[in-house]
Amino acid sequence: MPRSIQEILEHAEELARQFEDFDPEDASEIPVEEYVLQRAVVARARSERYLIEAVAQARTGGLSWQRIGEMMGTSAQAAQQRYAPLLESA
């Protein structure tokens, strides 16, 4: 089931916190596949954050939801439903 952008961002922040609090003394090895997946999750969250910021700038600059949707490969309604609540809470 797809997760919300907010959940993805929160998960990425938790992973970043874990990385910052990392103590090699307490570490155990993880499989390379798990490490690669962790890196992909963080990259996805950063991309989502960047996209949210870009959508906010686009809206501030007067870009319509129609044009934003076209650029994202979706409808205006889908883009607005996904991003408008995030822009309002920022």
C-alpha positions in Angstrom: 0.0 0.0 0.0 1.5 3.4 -0.9 2.5 5.6 2.0 1.9 9.3 2.3 4.6 11.8 1.5 4.5 12.8 5.2 5.2 9.2 6.3 8.0 8.9 3.8 9.6 12.1 5.1 9.2 11.1 8.7 10.8 7.7 8.0 13.7 9.4 6.3 14.2 11.8 9.2 14.2 8.8 11.6 16.9 7.1 9.4 18.9 10.3 9.3 18.6 10.5 13.1 19.8 6.9 13.5 22.7 7.7 11.2 23.7 10.8 13.2 23.4 8.8 16.5 25.4 5.9 15.1 28.0 4.4 17.5 30.3 1.9 15.9 30.8 0.2 19.3 27.2 -0.8 19.3 27.0 -1.7 15.6 26.3 -5.0 14.0 26.7 -5.7 10.3 23.7 -5.6 8.0 23.5 -7.2 4.6 24.5 -5.1 1.6 21.0 -5.4 0.2 19.5 -3.8 3.4 22.0 -1.0 3.2 21.2 -0.3 -0.4 17.5 -0.3 0.4 18.1 2.1 3.3 20.0 4.5 0.9 17.1 4.3 -1.6 14.5 5.1 1.0 16.5 8.2 2.1 17.0 9.2 -1.6 13.3 8.9 -2.2 12.4 11.0 0.8 14.9 13.7 -0.3 13.4 13.6 -3.8 9.8 14.0 -2.4 11.0 16.9 -0.2 12.6 18.6 -3.2 9.4 18.0 -5.3 7.2 19.5 -2.5 9.5 22.6 -2.4 9.4 22.9 -6.2 5.6 22.6 -6.3 5.3 25.3 -3.6 7.5 27.6 -5.6 5.6 26.8 -8.8 2.3 27.7 -7.1 3.7 30.8 -5.6 4.9 31.8 -9.0 1.4 31.4 -10.4 1.7 28.0 -12.1 -1.6 26.3 -12.4 -2.4 22.9 -11.0 -3.1 21.9 -14.6 0.5 22.6 -15.7 2.0 21.1 -12.5 0.0 17.9 -13.2 1.1 17.8 -16.8 4.7 18.2 -15.8 4.3 15.4 -13.2 2.5 13.1 -15.7 -0.8 13.2 -13.8 -4.0 15.2 -13.7 -4.4 18.6 -12.2 -6.8 17.1 -9.7 -4.3 14.4 -8.7 -1.5 16.8 -8.2 -3.6 19.2 -6.2 -5.0 16.4 -4.0 -1.5 15.1 -3.3 0.4 18.4 -2.7 -2.1 21.1 -1.7 -2.5 19.8 1.8 1.2 19.7 2.3 1.6 23.3 1.1 -1.1 24.5 3.4 0.5 22.8 6.5 4.0 24.2 5.6 
